[in-house]
């Protein structure tokens, strides 16, 4: 059973119904309507015990001593009332004591929650500082990226050639977003072809450089920028060498947000290093300390599919000129083996995964 | 799992009896007891069903007190366990080959503040299962989920044997009145099971509000099952239905006959379970057997019983659950695949297969 497919379709339908206003506040209120006639189910209250405790403290307990049994019923009722009468003052005393204990306990828990805890706060602060440093160290954030780019960054011509492959996908678009726009190579290409586009990047130097070329680039984090955008406000997305810089969960969040902010039928293109080529996966990928982990094409494709993108494809680029094994062997089998080996060792350095958001389809009857 | 050593040397049991505190008609567990009894008698064993209380409608049940007089040390006693009862403590002391058949105990948290009596018995049940560990020779879980529980509680000699279902009982002609009442033009969502807070019929009612607002304004929900055991929860579910203005859309059928049950399964559009605790889940199999696609929230033994033959919901999101049902209703191909997978799955629970497994595990 294609469960992922079903789930993607289900989420898509919910999203469309929200947009259309069919699934509005009234329905939401119905879904949250508490069970009438008493407290919510105990299993639900357990989810928020402190506020439930506050309410439970003031609650009265009722006991109905009446028996509904035929004939003997009235006698049973009478007997119960008699026993209750006998025990009443003893129970009141026990209850008073229990009530005091309950109130103390509740107050103690509530106080503990709100009271500042110097030792704990200090440890938390230390942890936060260490964590921030760890995040910086993990991607060598202090290395000056312009220098790094000068040494290891791709040649602008090659980057532009890669981008040109997808030009047709973006024709006639008016607001394309380039996530991680860098020097603005892609944005420049868009401008040359009369396609409206803007970029987002985290690197101030890159942004400055792009702006000197007259390009629209704003500073910011990819996922955060997407979260701020309204539904369906852009109509194309390009992200070259972004995915390998974010954690897997963040990538999923980016895909989810893109799906929301892209108008129906908009193209998305993600370009990333191809770990299937061993010299890339084992070597060149790691020349950028900001790379977190390589993403196999099959996984990236799956992520797009499960997030509801349509017509998902993996596109590879031509292998670069340069170091290769000599394929001019005399023997046919040997030649084929060398060719295969070349492909595995020195094949496509990057791949792109492309897809589009689904077109609006009429809501089911 | 191994057959207890003492049994192997002691020869076959002289009789195989069963006990459950309450035996009532239309209850999956009682049906299991009676199906097992028929099978054991068919094997040539002397076999009786004992209970503290036999509800009207069940016959041939002996009072449990007789066990203290007649049970021989070479007899086997299957104690079916789903809720606590004072009697288990007494039975534990009987000299016989004792087998616990564990159907799981609904956690008391579901009943707390709602039905003190049920919460008390559920709590007692949890304590008793632990206490019985040292008194029984073998413990059988009706699902792997239940068996894992047994192992965790401390049982050493365990096995899994599913519930024995007599599938011939579904060969009755569906009830005409029910067939006529379920119009084919609307979506008909079905859930079968006692009205009980662990089965979360309240969530099904809320879900119907979404379904009618966003998918099919004529959709109907049928809650088949007795509500006698949980009158408080039932009354509050009825109040919820009324508060959502769904009086004409939600039907509490109460207990039904086999013919009526078959008619509900045959004529419904989809079986939906949002239950949060099931030790096995017979209705899931009934639905699959009778060709109804199943959508179910993954909780306790539900996923294991479905085993990929239904659409599982991994989080409690009523809108998602409703849309999943909508998809199943709308897409003939998806429904077809689910029904086919359901039929395949039900074969694993064929009467002969489970009977054979029972025989093997009990060393009969």
Interface residues (C-beta under 8 A of the other chain):
Chain A: X1 X3 X6 X7 X9 X10 X11 X13 X14 X17 X22 X23 X26 X27 X30 X31 X32 X33 X35 X36 X37 X38 X39 X41 X42 X43 X46 X364 X365
Chain B: X109 X110 X111 X112 X113 X114 X197 X202 X206 X207 X209 X210 X213 X214 X215 X216 X235 X236 X237 X239 X240 X243 X244 X276 X308 X311 X312 X318 X319 X320 X323 X324 X326 X327 X330 X334 X337 X338 X341
